[in-house]
Amino acid sequence: SLLEPLSTSFAFASSASRSSTYASLSEPLIAPEDLAPRLSSEQGDEPTVTPKSTLLSGAAQTMRGILLHGTGSEEHLHLEDKIAIPSLGKGDVCVRINAVALSRVDHDVVCSRYRDISPDSSARQVIPGYEVSGVIETIGSEVPPPFAVGSEVCGLLPVSSESGGCADFCVQPYFFFVIKPTVLSHEEAAALLLPGIRAFTALHYQMRAAAGETILITNAASDLGYVATQLAGRMQMHVFATTAVANSEEADYLENLSTDIVRLISPEEDLLEVIATETDGMGVDFILENPSMRRMSSSSSSS
């Protein structure tokens, strides 16, 4: 499973990101400054190192990127090729972006739904893209091991950031990154970060779920459901899963994805009746509800 090498990364990245991107959650269990050395000792993968950076050896100090000019719609996004590379702080790393995953977070930033914490794009240079993977080009003087020039890393950036992944480079504090597992491509690492951290945080920190307990995961074929189903199965939980649409494609996909699903429930079925029957009237211990799962039948959602 692609989740295997990222499982340790989820644990530390979820702890660090809860104090930034997920402001509604509790304080992190691990201080951001402790993230890198602890990950180095526990992850097991040796960081991949490529030749030394040429970024500061006289090369151009500009980059290509997508700038956000104002908010409200995607019409405010513009591709530009002479954007100044942000200055490097003592605890920062400059990462050459190999892959960036776009999600609802980017849409919400563009639509100014995070106006209380996201930067003012009318007054500053704002580059979106908050789920990234790439190679470290330069590091600040106070960045600890295992981070080094040439290290392949992936990270989840805060929505308050002005230097996102929709550019050639991004400059961020080192604790927003983890060493990318060598078995994952940059595209896979970037795509798994946000749903992986959300699923890991829900299962381990919010639910404190354990083997043998039951969980209902709605819209299990979504990115969050895809990861949560596999993580719950690895925890030896009993998984009930729903599909968002009544077709065989989603059902086949989920059945091939995991043998840990006890029962797959389609929108045509009565959700409460199925759960009551399958659990002898006891119900499930936890529900991981995807917001997009509002398409459940009215009889199920109103009961």
C-alpha positions as CSV (number, residue, x, y, z in Angstrom):
1,S,0.0,0.0,0.0
2,L,1.2,3.5,-0.8
3,L,0.1,4.5,2.7
4,E,2.6,2.3,4.4
5,P,5.7,4.6,4.0
6,L,3.7,7.7,4.8
7,S,2.2,6.4,8.1
8,T,4.9,7.9,10.2
9,S,4.8,11.1,8.2
10,F,1.1,11.4,8.9
11,A,1.7,11.1,12.6
12,F,4.2,13.9,12.8
13,A,2.7,16.1,10.0
14,S,-0.8,15.9,11.5
15,S,0.6,17.0,14.9
16,A,2.5,20.0,13.4
17,S,-0.3,21.1,11.0
18,R,-3.0,21.1,13.6
19,S,-1.6,24.3,15.1
20,S,-1.7,26.0,11.7
21,T,-4.0,24.8,9.0
22,Y,-6.5,23.1,11.3
23,A,-6.9,25.9,13.8
24,S,-10.1,24.3,15.2
25,L,-8.2,21.3,16.6
26,S,-6.3,21.0,19.9
27,E,-2.7,21.9,20.4
28,P,-0.1,19.6,18.7
29,L,1.2,16.7,20.7
30,I,4.7,17.3,19.2
31,A,6.3,20.7,19.0
32,P,7.1,21.7,15.4
33,E,10.8,22.1,16.3
34,D,10.9,18.4,17.4
35,L,9.3,17.1,14.2
36,A,12.4,16.7,12.0
37,P,14.8,14.9,14.3
38,R,12.1,12.6,15.6
39,L,10.9,11.7,12.1
40,S,14.5,11.0,11.1
41,S,15.0,8.4,13.8
42,E,11.6,6.7,13.4
43,Q,10.7,6.8,9.7
44,G,13.5,4.4,8.6
45,D,13.9,5.8,5.1
46,E,17.2,7.4,4.2
47,P,16.6,10.8,2.6
48,T,17.3,11.0,-1.1
49,V,20.0,13.6,-1.8
50,T,20.7,15.1,-5.3
51,P,23.6,17.3,-6.4
52,K,24.2,20.6,-4.6
53,S,21.9,23.5,-5.4
54,T,22.8,26.2,-7.9
55,L,20.0,28.5,-6.9
56,L,22.3,31.0,-5.1
57,S,25.4,30.5,-7.1
58,G,24.6,33.4,-9.5
59,A,21.5,32.0,-11.1
60,A,18.5,34.1,-11.7
61,Q,16.5,35.1,-8.5
62,T,13.1,35.0,-10.2
63,M,10.7,32.2,-10.9
64,R,7.6,31.3,-12.7
65,G,4.4,30.9,-10.7
66,I,0.7,31.6,-10.4
67,L,-0.1,34.8,-8.5
68,L,-3.4,35.6,-6.9
69,H,-4.5,39.2,-7.6
70,G,-7.6,39.8,-5.4
71,T,-10.1,37.2,-4.5
72,G,-13.5,36.0,-5.5
73,S,-12.9,33.7,-8.4
74,E,-10.3,31.9,-10.5
75,E,-10.2,34.9,-12.8
76,H,-7.8,36.6,-10.3
77,L,-5.2,33.9,-10.9
78,H,-2.4,34.9,-13.3
79,L,0.6,33.0,-14.6
80,E,3.8,35.1,-14.3
81,D,7.4,34.3,-15.2
82,K,9.4,37.0,-13.2
83,I,8.2,36.5,-9.6
84,A,10.9,37.3,-7.0
85,I,12.0,34.2,-5.0
86,P,11.2,34.9,-1.3
87,S,14.1,35.5,1.0
88,L,15.4,32.7,3.1
89,G,15.1,32.9,6.9
90,K,17.4,31.0,9.4
91,G,14.8,28.2,9.9
92,D,13.6,28.1,6.3
93,V,14.1,25.8,3.4
94,C,13.7,26.7,-0.3
95,V,12.1,23.8,-2.1
96,R,12.1,23.3,-5.9
97,I,8.5,22.1,-6.6
98,N,8.1,18.8,-8.4
99,A,4.4,18.3,-7.7
100,V,1.5,20.3,-6.1
101,A,-1.9,18.9,-5.3
102,L,-4.9,21.2,-5.7
103,S,-8.0,20.8,-3.5
104,R,-10.9,22.6,-2.0
105,V,-8.5,24.5,0.2
106,D,-7.1,26.3,-2.8
107,H,-10.6,27.1,-4.0
108,D,-11.6,28.5,-0.6
109,V,-8.5,30.7,-0.5
110,V,-9.2,32.0,-4.0
111,C,-12.8,32.7,-2.9
112,S,-11.6,34.5,0.3
113,R,-13.3,32.0,2.6
114,Y,-10.2,32.1,4.9
115,R,-10.1,35.9,4.9
116,D,-9.3,36.0,8.7
117,I,-6.1,34.0,8.4
118,S,-5.1,34.1,4.7
119,P,-2.8,36.9,3.4
120,D,-4.3,40.0,1.7
121,S,-3.6,39.2,-2.0
122,S,-4.4,42.8,-3.0
123,A,-1.4,44.1,-1.0
124,R,1.0,41.2,-1.1
125,Q,2.4,38.5,-3.4
126,V,0.3,35.4,-2.8
127,I,1.0,32.1,-4.5
128,P,-1.5,29.3,-3.8
129,G,-0.8,25.6,-3.6
130,Y,-0.6,24.1,-0.2
131,E,0.2,20.3,-0.7
132,V,3.6,20.0,-2.2
133,S,6.5,17.7,-3.0
134,G,9.9,18.6,-4.2
135,V,13.7,18.9,-3.6
136,I,15.4,21.2,-1.2
137,E,17.6,23.8,-3.0
138,T,18.9,25.8,-0.1
139,I,18.5,25.8,3.7
140,G,18.7,28.4,6.4
141,S,21.5,28.3,9.0
142,E,19.3,26.9,11.8
143,V,17.6,24.1,9.8
144,P,18.4,20.7,11.6
145,P,19.1,17.3,10.1
146,P,17.8,15.3,8.3
147,F,17.0,18.2,6.1
148,A,19.8,19.1,3.7
149,V,20.4,20.5,0.2
150,G,19.1,17.8,-2.2
151,S,16.7,16.1,0.3
152,E,13.4,15.1,-1.3
153,V,10.6,16.4,0.9
154,C,6.8,16.8,0.9
155,G,4.8,19.1,3.0
156,L,1.4,20.7,3.9
157,L,1.6,24.4,4.0
158,P,-0.5,26.8,6.1
159,V,-3.2,28.8,4.3
160,S,-1.7,31.9,5.7
161,S,1.3,31.3,3.5
162,E,2.3,33.7,0.7
163,S,4.8,31.3,-0.9
164,G,2.8,28.3,-2.1
165,G,3.5,25.4,-4.4
166,C,2.1,26.8,-7.7
167,A,5.5,28.1,-8.6
168,D,9.0,26.8,-9.4
169,F,10.1,27.3,-5.7
170,C,8.5,27.8,-2.3
171,V,10.2,29.1,0.8
172,Q,8.8,27.9,4.2
173,P,9.9,26.9,7.7
174,Y,11.4,23.4,7.7
175,F,8.8,22.0,10.1
176,F,6.1,22.1,7.5
177,F,8.0,19.4,5.6
178,V,8.9,15.7,6.1
179,I,11.4,13.6,4.2
180,K,9.5,12.0,1.2
181,P,9.5,8.2,1.4
182,T,11.7,6.9,-1.5
183,V,9.0,4.5,-2.7
184,L,6.6,7.3,-3.5
185,S,6.7,9.6,-6.5
186,H,6.4,13.3,-5.9
187,E,2.9,13.2,-7.4
188,E,1.8,10.4,-5.0
189,A,3.3,12.1,-2.0
190,A,1.6,15.5,-2.7
191,A,-1.7,13.9,-3.4
192,L,-1.8,11.8,-0.2
193,L,-0.8,14.5,2.3
194,L,-4.0,16.3,2.9
195,P,-6.4,13.4,3.0
196,G,-3.8,11.3,4.8
197,I,-3.4,13.9,7.6
198,R,-7.2,14.4,7.9
199,A,-7.8,10.7,8.1
200,F,-5.0,10.0,10.5
201,T,-6.0,12.9,12.8
202,A,-9.6,11.8,12.9
203,L,-8.8,8.2,13.7
204,H,-5.9,8.6,16.1
205,Y,-6.4,12.0,17.8
206,Q,-10.1,12.7,17.6
207,M,-11.6,9.2,17.8
208,R,-8.7,7.5,19.5
209,A,-10.0,4.4,17.7
210,A,-8.8,0.9,18.4
211,A,-8.8,-2.6,16.9
212,G,-12.2,-4.3,17.0
213,E,-14.2,-1.1,17.1
214,T,-16.7,-0.3,14.3
215,I,-16.7,2.7,12.0
216,L,-18.9,4.1,9.3
217,I,-17.1,6.0,6.5
218,T,-19.3,7.9,4.2
219,N,-18.4,8.6,0.6
220,A,-15.6,6.1,0.9
221,A,-14.5,6.5,-2.7
222,S,-13.4,10.1,-2.1
223,D,-9.8,11.1,-1.3
224,L,-10.5,11.2,2.4
225,G,-12.6,8.1,2.4
226,Y,-10.0,6.3,0.2
227,V,-7.3,6.9,2.8
228,A,-9.5,6.5,5.9
229,T,-10.8,3.1,4.8
230,Q,-7.3,1.7,4.4
231,L,-6.0,3.2,7.7
232,A,-9.0,1.8,9.6
233,G,-8.5,-1.6,8.0
234,R,-4.8,-1.5,9.1
235,M,-6.0,-0.8,12.6
236,Q,-8.1,-3.9,12.4
237,M,-11.4,-1.9,12.7
238,H,-14.7,-3.2,11.3
239,V,-15.4,-0.8,8.4
240,F,-18.8,0.0,7.0
241,A,-18.6,2.2,3.9
242,T,-21.0,4.1,1.7
243,T,-20.8,5.1,-2.0
244,A,-21.9,8.5,-3.2
245,V,-23.5,7.3,-6.4
246,A,-25.5,4.2,-7.3
247,N,-23.2,2.6,-9.8
248,S,-21.0,-0.5,-10.0
249,E,-17.8,1.5,-10.7
250,E,-17.5,3.0,-7.2
251,A,-18.5,-0.3,-5.6
252,D,-15.9,-2.3,-7.6
253,Y,-13.3,0.3,-6.8
254,L,-13.8,0.0,-3.1
255,E,-14.1,-3.7,-3.1
256,N,-10.8,-4.0,-4.9
257,L,-9.3,-1.4,-2.6
258,S,-9.8,-3.1,0.7
259,T,-10.9,-6.5,2.0
260,D,-11.5,-4.8,5.4
261,I,-14.9,-3.4,4.4
262,V,-17.6,-5.4,6.3
263,R,-20.5,-4.0,4.3
264,L,-20.6,-1.6,1.4
265,I,-23.8,0.5,1.4
266,S,-25.3,2.2,-1.7
267,P,-27.4,5.3,-1.7
268,E,-30.4,3.2,-2.7
269,E,-30.4,1.4,0.6
270,D,-31.7,2.7,4.0
271,L,-28.5,3.5,5.8
272,L,-29.9,3.2,9.4
273,E,-31.7,0.0,8.6
274,V,-28.5,-1.6,7.2
275,I,-26.3,-0.5,10.1
276,A,-28.9,-1.7,12.6
277,T,-29.2,-5.1,10.9
278,E,-25.4,-5.6,10.5
279,T,-24.6,-4.6,14.1
280,D,-27.6,-6.4,15.8
281,G,-29.0,-3.0,16.8
282,M,-25.8,-1.8,18.5
283,G,-24.8,0.8,15.9
284,V,-21.3,1.8,15.1
285,D,-18.6,3.3,17.5
286,F,-17.6,6.1,15.1
287,I,-18.8,7.9,12.0
288,L,-16.4,9.6,9.7
289,E,-18.7,11.8,7.6
290,N,-17.5,13.4,4.4
291,P,-19.3,16.8,3.8
292,S,-19.8,15.8,0.2
293,M,-22.0,12.9,1.4
294,R,-25.1,15.1,1.4
295,R,-26.6,13.1,-1.4
296,M,-27.7,10.3,0.9
297,S,-31.4,9.4,0.5
298,S,-33.7,11.7,2.4
299,S,-35.1,8.7,4.3
300,S,-31.6,7.9,5.7
301,S,-30.5,11.5,6.4
302,S,-33.8,12.6,8.1
303,S,-34.2,9.5,10.3
